[in-house]
Every structure is written in structure tokens, then in C-alpha cells.
Amino acid sequence: MTTPLTVHLPFNRDILGPAFTPAKRGAKPPIERGHWLLVQDQTLLVLSETVPARTMKEKTLRYPGHAGRIEILRETGFFEQSPLELRGGVRLPHGDCPLPIDTAPFWLGTYRETPCWVVPVPAGASIPDGLAAETVVPMRNTRLPDELLSLGGMAMQALWWESTSGHCPRCGEATERIEGEWGKKCPRCRYEHYPHLHPATIVLVRDGNRVLLTRKTGWAPNRYALVAGFVDNGESLEACVAREIKEEVGVDVTDIRYVGSQNWPFPSQMMIGFVATYAGGDLVIDTDELEDARWFPCDALPGLPTRHSISRFIIDHYARPID
């Protein structure tokens, strides 16, 4: 079996390739300057399209510890002339943090040889001139390029981990960061724990030239996707597939086959994709979980998730009509 193409989906770190080095490898930069991932709810604050790439008034700053590297700063001091301009012209704030911060920023890693820093922005806080909020959520029609979705997703997961790991789950003592790792350690009972990823299966059920799709309340009109659910203790991934399908839509499946996986930072899921073959049973919808479920001909599918999700990847590759 070759490596699944799902590794190239947004939110997977693979998209960044060797240009990204996680922060747990190497020493923290001595100065907090670089790319800034400013997270407000599920949005990133990026440079507004109205901010020009250059300004007439600039100044240079040479700072220690960076081999005499010269940085070009805007007169405001907020934005350095950034080398990181991604597809679509999206640019991250660069240089000094453009917002006042009360605590030390989280060092995520290094991208294209430049440190990436993460800062949470309180919900409802006003956005300074020169910045604009862009959603990271695919189903809210994100405009961010794939590289920034992966960086932003890691930033959101890092903040989620920081917000949920401050105290030992065993004795309640304040935890400390384990050097060279993402994990936390309790100084009292010595318990160690690491960022929690929650495995969930997602599956396309096929019966000849028709496929079973579902929708949840609140989704865009006529948008359908796949059955998905979290893995239970003691359960194999394949058993989870069969159970979730039976619980949510009432049918049985066979021939369960792995497709690929995707990191899903809302807040910390690992989506593990499968396809399965219908094996019998009537459609019975669990209305506590779903608004609707139905069979669709492969050549007449409804509205689907955006290309950013493994749900759409599976549908695109495994729901094609059979001649």
C-alpha cells in the first residue's frame, strides 16, 4: 500500500514539509520576533489586504543573536517586511508582535527558517488597523491557503493544550513543561501527560452506484457529508466504523477499508477515513445525532463539504459512478 494522498490535506503538518521544524526540537529563540499566529476564537489575524507590501518610511534594526541579520521595520514598529507571503497574497504579521501581550507567547516552531509564535486574542477584542480576521473553519468558507490552515490548526491545538493542561489531572498541582517536548509534568507526583488527540472514524457507505450521506442540524442547506464518530475504549477502528453506522443510520456494512487520515483541530481530533460496503438493513436515522440521512446516486450528489476535509476527499475518490 502506498502512502495515502490524504497526507496532503490541509491541517496535516505534512503540507509544510521540511520547511517546518516543531518547537520541541532545539532551543527557544532568545528574542520573541518572527511570524505571528494571532488566534481569536477560530480565526487568524492576518495582514489586511489594504496594508501595502512596502511603505515609504522604513528603518533598520540590528539585534543580537541572529548573526547580524538586518530587519526592515515599518515606522509603526508593528510589521517587519515579511518574507512569508502565501498563496492568494495572504501575509502573516512579522517582526514584533502587533498586539500587547500579558504573558509569554507560545513558540510553535520554525517555518522557512523563521520562528512562529502563537498568541491568543480574547473573543470580542477589537482588531487593530492593518489586521483582518480570517476564519480557519472550512465550513465557514475559509479563504486561507493550505499552509496557513496547517499552521493555524497547530496554533489552535497548542492553545487548547495550554488551556487544558495547566494542572495535574491526578493531584491538581500546577504543571511544568517537559524540556524538549510538548508534554507537561507534575512537580509533586511526577505524573506526565501529553497533548490529547481524539481518534474518530469517518466512512463512506457504498451500495453499487449509490452512496449513503448524512447531514447535521445547522449545516448549510442541502449540504451532506459522511457518518463519523469517536472511537470507544477497547474498540478497533473497524469496529468503530460498523458501530457508528449502525447507531446513526441503522444499516450494516462489510468490506471496511482504510483510506487515510487528517488532523482536525476543532479542537483536537484525528479523523481516520474508511469506505465500506452496504450489507443490509433499513435506513433508521438517529435524530439526536443527525437531521437527515439518505441514499444518493453517485451521479447526482447533493452539496458537499469543501475540498479541505477528508470527508470531501473520500467522496471525490470513492463515490464515482461505476460504468
N, C-alpha and C positions, 0 to 999 in steps of 0.2 A: 504494500500500500504506500503510495506517495504521500508527502505532506499535504494535508487538505488546504485548499486555497482560502479557507476561512481565516487563516493567519493574517491575511492582508486586509481584513475588515477593520474599520475604524474602532477605536478603543482598545485594540490589541497593540501591545508595545512593539510587535514585530514591524509595524508600519514605519517606525522611526529608524529601524535598522541599527547598524553600529554607530550612527551619529549620536545616539543617546546612551549615556552611562548612568545607571542608577546611583543615587547618593550613598547607598550603603557600601560602595566601593571607593575607597580613597578618603582623604581628609577634607573637611569642610573648608570652603574658601574663606580667607581671613576677612574679606570685605563683602558686605551684602549688596552686590551690584550684579546686574545681568539681565536676563529675561524675567518678566514678572507675570505670573499666573494669578490674577486677582479674581477670586471666586465669590460671586454674590448669588446666593441660592443655587440655581442650576444654570447660571450664566457666567461667561467670562467677560471681563472688561478689556477691550482691545482698543487700539488707537482708532479714533474716529476717522472716517473717510475724508473729513474736512481738514484733518491735520496734514500739512504738506510734508513731503519726504525730506525737504530741507527748509531752513529758514535763512534769512539774510544775516542775522546776527547769531554768531556762534562763539564759543570759547573752548579752549582745550584744557584738559586736566590730566596730569600725570600722577598716578597713585602707586604706592609701594606694593610689592608682592606680585606684580604682574609683568615682570621683565621690561619695565619701561613702556608698556603699551600706552598709547595716547588715545584718549576717548574724546569724541566730539559731542559736546552737550548743547542743548538748546539754552537760550538765555534764561528761560524759566528754571532750568535745572531739573525739570521733570523727565525729559525724554532724551536719551542718547540716540545718535544716528544709528539705527538698528540694522545689523546685518541679517536679521531673520525676517524676511518678507515671504510669506507663504502664498500658495496658490489663491487666486482671487484678490490679491493685494492686501490681505489681512496682515496686520503687524501687531506684535506684542509690545507693550511698554518695555523699555530697555534702559539700562543705566541705573540711576537711583529710583527707589520706589516712588511712584507718583502720588501715593496716599500716605497720610500719617499712620504709623503703626504703633500699637501699645506693647506688643510682645515680639520676640524674635520671629522672623519668617521661617517657614519650613523649607529646607533645602531638598528639592526633589531629585536633582541630578544635574548632569551636564548635557546640553544639546548643541551640537555643532561647536563644541569647544567653549561654550559659554554657560555659566551656572544658571539654573532655573529655580526661582524662588516662588513659594506659594503663600498667599495671604488671604484669609477670609475677610470678606467685606460684609458688614451687617446688613440684613434684609431691610430695605427701606431707606438705606443711607443714600444721600444724594451723590450723583456721579459727577466728578469734576469735568470741566470743559476739556475737550480733547480726547475723552474716552467715550466709548459706547458699549452697551451691554449686548452680547450675542448669546443666544441660548445654546446649550450643549446638547439639548434633548432632541433626538431625531424626529420624534412625532410632533414637535413644535416647529418643524421646518427649519432646522439649523442651517446656517449659511457658512459655518466654519469649515475649513479644509480638514481633510482626514488627519493630517499630522497634529493639528491643534486640538482636534477631538480626542486624540490619544493622550496628548499632554494634559489637556483639561480633565479628561477622565481620571488619569492618575492623580492629578491635583485634588479632585473631589474625593477620591478614595483615601488619599493621605489625610485630608482634613477630617473625614468621617472617622478614620482610625484614631487620630489625635483626640477627637471629641469623645470617643467611647473607651479609651484605654488609659485614662489618667489615673485610675485607681485599680489596685489589685482586685480581681474578681474573687479571690479566695479570702483575703483578710481585710481589704478595704484601704490598705496603706497606699499613699501616693507612689506611682511607679516611676522608674527611670529608664531612659533609652539604653538599649544594649548597643555598645560601641560596634560600629561596622554592620549593623543590622537594622531592620525596620521594627524589630520586636521591642517589648518592654519587660522590665524585670522589677520584681518587688524587693526592696531593700530589707524588708522584715522577714518574710517567709521564703524568699528566693524563688518564688514562682515566676516562670517565664511564659509569656504568650505573644502571639504574632498576629499580624493583620488577618482578619477573618474573611474568607471568601465563601460564599454560599452557593453550592452547586445546584443547578436547576436544569432539567431536561426540556427540550423543545422539539416537537416532532410533527412531521407532515404525514398524514394518513392517506394512502392512495388505494383506490379500487378501480383498476382498469384505467379508463380515461376520465375519471372524476377524482377530486380530492376534497378532504374534509377541512373546512376552515371555520374559525370562530371569531367572535368579537366581544369586547367588554363594554360595559356602560361608560359613556363619556368619550369614547373614541370618535374620530371624525366620521361623518355619515358615510355609510357603505364601505367602511374600511374593515377588512378581515385579516386575521393572521393565523398563527398556529397554536395548538394546545401546548401549554407549558406548566411546569410545576416544580417545586423543590424536592430534593431527594431526602427521604426519611432515613433515620438511623438504621443501620443494618441492611440497607437496601442497595442492590446493584443499580447501575444506571438503566439497564434494560428493564428491570422490574419497575423502576420508577416510571418509565415510558408507558408500560402496559397499565399500571395502576392509575396514573393521571388521566389517561384516555378513558378508561372505564368509569372513573369517578365523574369526570366533567361532561362526557358526551355519550356514555353508556355502551360503547362498542368494544369489541375485542380485536386485537391485532396480532400479527405474526411477522416473521422475517424482519426483525428490528435491526437496522443497520446504522452504524455511526457515520456522520457526515463531517463534523468539525466542531470548533468551539469559538466562543467570543467572550472576552471580558466585558462586563456590563456594569458600569459604575453608578447604579441607581438603587441602593447606594453601593453594593459590593457583591454582585452576582457573577458567577461563571456559568454562562449559557452553553449547554452541551447538546449539539444538534443531532437528530436522527430522522430517518424515514422508516415507515412501517407499512405493512400491507394489511388491509381490512380483512378480518377473519370471521365476521358475523356480528349479529346483534342489531337492535333498532336504536335509532338516534334518540337519546333521552338527555336533555340539557339540564345541568346543574345551574339553576338560575341564581344561586348565591355567588357563583363564580363568573358566569357568562350571561350576556344579554341574548346571544344568538349563536347557533352553530348550524351549518348546513353543508350539503354536498354541492360542489360546483364543477361543471365541465371544465376540463383543462384548457379548452379554447375559449372560455367565457368567464374569466376570473373577475372578481369584484375589485374595488380599490384595495391596494396592498400597502404594507409598511414601506418606508423609504429604503433606498439601497444601503443605508448604514447598518442595518440589523441582519443578524444571522437568519431571522425569520424570512426576510426577503431573499437572501442568498439561497436558502433551501428551496423556496418556491420557484425561483428563477431556474434552478438547475434540475429540480426533480419533479416539477409539475407540468412539464411539457407534454403536449399531446403525443400519443403513440400512433404511428401510421398503421 
